[in-house]
C-alpha cells in the first residue's frame, strides 16, 4: 500500500490527502486492519452524505460544522465567452472550521512563514 505523502511543515507543493492516504493513516492510528479502516472511512462518508441529504447539520467539535445552505439565483459570466448568464438557485454544503482547527492551521501558517 502507498505510504501517506504528508510533510511538515506543509508547503505549496504538499499534495492533497486522498481517501487511500486517509485509510492508511486511520489504520496506523487505530492499529486495525486496512479493511477495517476502509470500512470505517466509507461508513463515515455515507453517514455524512445521508445526513446532509436529509438537511441535517453536522457538528464535529474542534473540527467544524457542515450544513446545507440555499444559494440564490444570481448573475455570472461564462468563463470562455464573457457572456452574462443566470446561475440558477441551488443547495450546497458549507463548511465552517471549528476553533481548534482554525487555530491549528493558523499556527502552521505562522511556522511556514518563519522557517
URQUI-V644855 format. One record per residue. RES is the residue in one letter. SS is DSSP state (A for helix, B for strand, O for the rest). Layout:
BEGIN
res->{RES	RES}
ss->{SS	SS}
END
This chain:
BEGIN
res->{X	X	X	X	X	X	X	X	X	X	X	X	X	X	X	X	X	X	X	X	X	X	X	X	X	X	X	X	X	X	X	X	X	X	X	X	X	X	X	X	X	X	X	X	X	X	X	X	X	X	X	X	X	X	X	X	X	X	X	X	X	X	X	X	X	X	X	X	X	X	X	X	X	X	X	X	X	X	X	X	X	X	X	X	X	X	X	X	X	X	X	X	X	X	X	X	X	X	X	X	X	X	X	X	X	X	X	X	X	X	X	X	X	X	X}
ss->{O	O	O	O	O	O	O	O	O	O	O	O	O	O	O	O	O	O	A	A	A	A	A	A	A	A	A	A	A	A	O	O	O	A	A	A	A	A	A	A	A	A	A	A	A	A	A	A	A	A	A	A	A	O	O	O	O	B	B	B	O	O	O	B	B	B	B	B	B	B	B	O	O	B	B	B	B	O	O	O	O	O	O	B	B	B	B	O	O	B	B	B	B	B	B	B	B	O	A	A	A	A	A	A	A	A	A	A	A	A	A	A	A	O	O}
END
